[in-house]
Amino acid sequence: MAKGRPAKSQIRQNIVEILFFLKEGYGYNIYSVYKNIFPDVTMRSIYYHLKKGTATGEFKISKVEKEKGDFSWGSEVEKVYYGLGPNAKPTGNQRIREFVESKKFK
């Protein structure tokens, strides 16, 4: 038996399913969909799995946008948009489809 963390992750697979229906999304957007459908997860965990999934080829970075605004940490935010990579294997989860279609998430 191999040591360390398993290569598969249910959280990462759920993110794959979310991005399958959203086509692309940034961290907080993905997190807000996730927490409405699945058991509680931390935002830090979502960002960890986005980074890990990028390394494994499940996700790819679509674009990076800088947005001006009045945020608690400053006047600018950088949004990294993710899409599905070549190693993603979505199954088409019906719960996610219904949620995304009902909320018209973008």
Helices and strands as residue ranges (DSSP letters): H 10-22, E 25-26, H 27-37, H 43-56, E 59-71, E 74-84, H 94-103
